[in-house]
Amino acid sequence: MAQTLHKHKHAIITLFLFTFLLHGESHKFSRKLSPKSLGLKKQKLSHLHFYFQDIVGGDHPTALRVAQAPITNTSKTGFGAVVMIDDPLTMGPERTSKIVGRAQGIYASADLSQTGLLMVLNYVFVEGKYNGSTLSILGRNSVLSPVRELPIVGGSGLFRFARGYALAKTHFFNTSNGDACVEYDVYVEHY
């Protein structure tokens, strides 16, 4: 009986060690991957050109103020105003131009001394080979500057692992109702 117990003791210890090692490997926090294992090929550089239609006034606005600070209405920059957007991205500057996507997210007045917006948004494309793909923007937009550069911090679909920048130029701004059309040139590296 002592021999049998001794024999099982080694089997139990071996099984315990094997289980411990197997369990420890399956719960690793991180590991290195090759780009090929995710189906990633050589990076491409794409240039996208479109117009951002920010419609604040009228019966069907696409940009709505959803929050503000106590000082927003007396601040020279509108500091603290937060605007939720679902703006059309169009081929041309006319609102009736073909829609190629939507700009969805928020912008907020984030500067007490100059007009400067914090932009947190996704370009959601609905046209051509980029249909269903997105680009994510996170950055500062100094809207009174002739040309603004905003960073592209990621994307999805054909823009997975994207990085790059967008150049924004105001095409027109309606001072009476706040509507704007902004021309965008986007340069993005992606797989």
HUWOSUL-V565314 format. One record per pair of residues at least 12 apart in sequence whose C-alpha atoms are under 10 Angstrom apart, sorted by the first residue. I is the first residue (numbers start at 0). J is the second residue. D is the distance in Angstrom with one decimal. If there is no record, write none. Layout:
i j d
I J D
I J D
This chain:
i j d
34 190 9.8
38 190 9.2
39 159 9.3
39 160 9.5
39 189 9.4
39 190 6.0
40 189 9.5
40 190 5.9
41 189 8.6
41 190 6.1
42 160 9.6
42 161 9.3
42 187 9.9
42 188 6.4
42 189 5.3
42 190 4.4
43 158 9.8
43 161 9.7
43 187 8.1
43 188 5.5
43 189 5.4
43 190 5.8
44 161 9.6
44 162 9.7
44 163 9.0
44 186 7.0
44 187 5.6
44 188 4.5
44 189 6.5
44 190 8.7
45 158 9.8
45 163 9.5
45 185 7.9
45 186 5.8
45 187 5.4
45 188 6.5
45 189 7.8
46 165 9.5
46 184 6.9
46 185 5.5
46 186 4.7
46 187 6.6
46 188 9.2
47 165 9.0
47 183 7.8
47 184 5.8
47 185 5.0
47 186 6.6
47 187 8.3
48 88 9.6
48 89 9.1
48 90 7.5
48 91 9.1
48 165 9.6
48 166 9.7
48 182 7.6
48 183 5.7
48 184 4.7
48 185 6.4
48 186 9.1
49 87 9.9
49 88 6.2
49 89 5.6
49 90 5.1
49 91 6.6
49 92 8.1
49 98 9.2
49 99 7.9
49 100 9.1
49 181 8.5
49 182 6.1
49 183 5.4
49 184 6.9
49 185 8.6
50 86 9.9
50 87 8.2
50 88 5.4
50 89 5.1
50 90 6.3
50 91 6.1
50 92 5.7
50 93 8.5
50 94 9.0
50 96 9.3
50 98 9.3
50 99 9.3
50 100 9.8
50 167 9.2
50 168 9.5
50 169 9.4
50 170 8.5
50 179 10.0
50 180 6.5
50 181 5.5
50 182 4.5
50 183 5.8
50 184 8.9
51 86 6.7
51 87 6.2
51 88 4.7
51 89 6.6
51 90 9.3
51 91 9.4
51 92 8.2
51 94 9.3
51 98 9.9
51 100 9.3
51 101 8.3
51 102 7.4
51 122 9.8
51 167 9.1
51 168 10.0
51 169 9.3
51 170 9.4
51 179 8.0
51 180 5.6
51 181 5.0
51 182 6.3
51 183 7.1
52 85 9.5
52 86 5.7
52 87 5.5
52 88 6.3
52 89 7.4
52 91 10.0
52 92 8.0
52 93 8.6
52 94 6.8
52 101 9.2
52 102 8.9
52 170 9.9
52 171 9.9
52 178 7.8
52 179 6.2
52 180 4.7
52 181 6.7
52 182 9.0
53 84 7.9
53 85 8.5
53 86 5.6
53 87 7.6
53 88 9.2
53 94 9.8
53 102 9.1
53 172 9.4
53 177 8.4
53 178 5.6
53 179 5.1
53 180 6.1
53 181 7.9
54 84 9.0
54 85 9.3
54 86 7.1
54 87 8.9
54 94 9.4
54 173 9.9
54 176 8.8
54 177 7.6
54 178 4.8
54 179 6.6
54 180 8.4
55 82 9.7
55 84 9.4
55 86 9.8
55 173 9.8
55 176 6.7
55 177 5.8
55 178 5.2
55 179 8.2
56 173 9.6
56 175 9.0
56 176 5.3
56 177 6.7
56 178 6.4
57 176 8.2
57 178 9.2
60 84 9.0
60 85 9.0
60 86 8.7
60 178 9.0
61 82 9.9
61 83 8.3
61 84 5.7
61 85 5.3
61 86 5.3
61 87 7.9
61 102 9.7
61 103 9.5
61 178 9.7
62 82 6.3
62 83 5.7
62 84 4.4
62 85 6.5
62 86 6.8
62 103 9.5
62 104 9.6
62 105 8.8
62 106 9.4
62 177 9.9
62 178 9.1
63 81 8.4
63 82 5.3
63 83 5.4
63 84 6.5
63 85 9.1
63 105 9.4
64 80 6.8
64 81 5.7
64 82 4.2
64 83 6.3
64 84 8.8
64 105 9.4
64 106 9.4
64 107 9.2
65 80 7.9
65 81 5.8
65 82 5.6
65 83 6.4
65 84 9.9
65 105 9.4
66 79 7.7
66 80 5.9
66 81 5.1
66 82 7.2
66 83 9.1
66 107 9.2
67 79 5.1
67 80 4.3
67 81 6.0
67 82 8.9
67 107 9.0
67 108 9.3
68 80 6.5
68 81 8.9
71 108 8.9
71 111 9.8
74 110 9.9
74 111 7.4
74 112 8.9
75 110 9.9
75 111 7.7
75 112 7.6
75 113 8.2
75 114 8.3
76 108 7.1
76 109 8.6
76 110 7.0
76 111 6.2
76 112 6.7
76 113 6.1
76 114 5.1
76 115 7.8
76 116 9.6
77 107 9.0
77 108 6.1
77 109 8.6
77 110 8.6
77 111 8.1
77 112 9.9
77 113 9.6
77 114 7.9
77 115 9.5
77 116 9.9
78 107 7.9
78 108 4.8
78 109 5.8
78 110 6.1
78 111 5.8
78 112 8.8
78 113 9.3
78 114 8.4
78 115 8.8
78 116 9.1
79 107 6.6
79 108 5.4
79 109 6.4
79 110 8.4
79 111 8.9
79 116 9.8
80 106 8.4
80 107 5.5
80 108 5.4
80 109 8.2
80 116 9.5
81 105 6.9
81 106 6.0
81 107 4.3
81 108 6.7
81 109 9.1
81 116 9.4
81 117 9.3
82 104 8.5
82 105 5.5
82 106 5.4
82 107 6.0
82 108 8.8
82 118 9.8
83 103 7.7
83 104 5.8
83 105 4.5
83 106 6.7
83 107 8.8
83 119 9.8
83 120 9.5
84 101 9.1
84 102 6.9
84 103 5.4
84 104 5.4
84 105 5.7
84 106 7.7
84 120 8.5
85 100 9.9
85 101 6.2
85 102 5.5
85 103 4.5
85 104 6.9
85 105 8.8
85 120 9.4
85 121 9.6
85 122 9.6
85 123 9.8
86 100 8.6
86 101 5.4
86 102 5.0
86 103 6.5
86 104 9.1
86 122 9.4
87 99 7.8
87 100 6.1
87 101 4.6
87 102 6.3
87 103 8.9
87 122 9.5
87 123 9.6
87 124 10.0
88 100 4.9
88 101 5.2
88 102 6.6
88 122 8.2
88 123 8.9
88 124 8.4
88 125 9.6
88 180 9.6
88 181 9.5
88 182 9.5
88 183 9.3
89 101 8.5
89 180 9.8
89 182 9.5
90 182 9.8
91 180 9.8
91 182 8.7
92 170 7.4
92 171 8.9
92 180 6.7
92 181 8.0
92 182 7.5
93 180 8.4
94 180 8.6
97 126 9.4
98 124 9.0
98 125 7.8
98 126 7.8
99 122 9.7
99 123 8.6
99 124 5.9
99 125 5.5
99 126 5.0
99 127 8.1
99 129 9.2
99 130 8.4
100 121 9.9
100 122 6.7
100 123 5.3
100 124 4.0
100 125 4.9
100 126 6.8
100 129 9.4
100 130 8.2
100 131 9.2
100 132 9.6
100 133 9.1
101 120 9.8
101 121 7.9
101 122 5.7
101 123 5.1
101 124 6.5
101 125 7.8
101 133 9.5
102 119 9.8
102 120 6.4
102 121 5.7
102 122 4.6
102 123 6.3
102 124 8.8
102 133 9.6
102 134 9.5
102 135 9.6
102 136 9.7
103 119 8.6
103 120 5.4
103 121 5.3
103 122 6.5
103 123 7.3
103 135 9.7
104 118 8.0
104 119 5.8
104 120 4.1
104 121 6.3
104 122 8.9
104 135 9.6
104 136 9.4
105 117 8.2
105 118 6.2
105 119 5.4
105 120 6.0
105 121 9.3
106 118 4.5
106 119 6.1
106 120 7.8
106 137 9.7
106 138 9.7
106 139 9.4
106 140 9.1
107 119 8.7
107 139 9.7
107 140 9.8
108 139 9.7
108 140 9.5
108 141 10.0
109 139 8.6
109 140 9.7
110 139 9.8
110 141 9.5
113 141 7.9
113 142 9.4
113 143 8.8
114 140 8.6
114 141 6.2
114 142 6.5
114 143 6.9
114 144 9.5
115 139 6.6
115 140 5.6
115 141 4.5
115 142 6.2
115 143 8.2
115 144 9.7
116 138 8.2
116 139 5.6
116 140 5.0
116 141 6.4
116 142 7.3
117 137 7.5
117 138 5.8
117 139 4.8
117 140 6.4
117 141 9.0
117 149 10.0
118 135 10.0
118 136 6.9
118 137 5.5
118 138 5.4
118 139 6.1
118 140 6.7
118 149 8.4
118 150 9.9
119 135 7.7
119 136 5.8
119 137 4.8
119 138 6.9
119 139 9.1
120 133 9.9
120 134 8.4
120 135 5.9
120 136 5.3
120 137 6.8
120 138 9.4
120 151 9.9
121 133 6.2
121 134 5.5
121 135 4.5
121 136 6.1
121 137 8.9
121 151 9.5
121 153 9.3
121 154 8.2
121 155 10.0
122 134 5.1
122 135 6.4
122 136 7.9
122 154 8.9
123 135 8.9
123 154 9.5
123 155 9.4
128 157 8.3
129 155 9.9
129 156 7.8
129 157 6.5
129 158 8.3
130 156 8.7
130 157 8.9
131 155 8.3
131 156 6.7
131 157 8.5
131 158 10.0
132 154 7.3
132 155 5.4
132 156 4.4
132 157 5.8
132 158 6.3
132 159 8.3
133 153 8.4
133 154 5.1
133 155 5.1
133 156 6.7
133 157 8.0
133 158 6.5
133 159 8.4
133 161 9.4
134 151 6.8
134 152 7.8
134 153 6.0
134 154 4.2
134 155 6.7
134 156 9.2
134 157 9.5
134 158 6.6
134 159 8.5
134 160 9.7
134 161 7.3
134 162 8.7
134 163 9.7
134 185 9.8
134 187 8.9
135 150 8.6
135 151 5.7
135 152 5.7
135 153 5.2
135 154 5.5
135 155 8.6
135 158 9.5
135 161 8.6
135 162 9.0
136 149 6.9
136 150 5.9
136 151 4.7
136 152 5.9
136 153 7.6
136 154 8.9
136 162 9.6
136 163 9.5
136 164 8.5
136 165 8.5
137 149 7.1
137 150 6.2
137 151 6.8
137 152 6.6
137 153 9.4
138 150 6.0
138 151 8.5
138 152 9.2
140 166 10.0
140 167 8.5
141 167 9.8
142 167 8.7
142 168 8.6
142 169 7.8
142 181 9.8
143 168 9.5
143 169 8.5
144 167 9.4
144 168 8.2
144 169 8.8
145 167 8.3
145 168 6.0
145 169 7.1
145 170 9.9
146 165 9.9
146 166 6.4
146 167 5.6
146 168 5.0
146 169 7.8
146 182 9.7
146 183 9.7
147 164 10.0
147 165 8.0
147 166 5.5
147 167 5.1
147 168 6.7
147 169 9.3
147 183 9.6
148 164 6.5
148 165 5.6
148 166 4.7
148 167 6.4
148 168 9.3
148 183 9.8
148 184 9.7
148 185 9.6
149 163 8.7
149 164 5.5
149 165 5.1
149 166 6.5
149 167 7.8
149 185 9.2
150 162 7.7
150 163 6.1
150 164 4.5
150 165 6.4
150 166 9.1
150 185 9.6
150 186 9.8
150 187 9.7
151 163 4.9
151 164 5.0
151 165 7.0
151 185 8.7
151 186 8.8
151 187 7.5
151 188 9.5
152 164 8.5
152 187 9.8
153 187 9.5
153 188 9.8
153 189 9.1
154 187 9.8
154 189 8.7
155 189 9.7
156 189 10.0
156 190 9.7
157 189 7.4
157 190 7.0
158 187 8.3
158 188 8.0
158 189 5.4
158 190 6.9
159 188 9.6
159 189 6.5
159 190 6.8
160 188 8.2
160 189 6.0
160 190 7.1
161 186 10.0
161 187 6.4
161 188 5.5
161 189 4.6
161 190 7.5
162 186 8.5
162 187 5.6
162 188 5.4
162 189 6.9
163 185 7.7
163 186 5.6
163 187 4.3
163 188 6.0
163 189 8.8
164 184 8.6
164 185 6.0
164 186 5.6
164 187 6.5
164 188 9.3
165 182 9.9
165 183 6.5
165 184 5.7
165 185 4.2
165 186 6.2
165 187 8.2
166 181 9.8
166 182 8.1
166 183 5.6
166 184 5.1
166 185 6.2
166 186 8.4
167 181 6.3
167 182 5.7
167 183 4.7
167 184 6.7
167 185 8.6
168 180 8.8
168 181 5.6
168 182 5.1
168 183 6.6
168 184 8.7
169 181 4.3
169 182 6.1
169 183 8.8
170 182 5.9
170 183 9.6
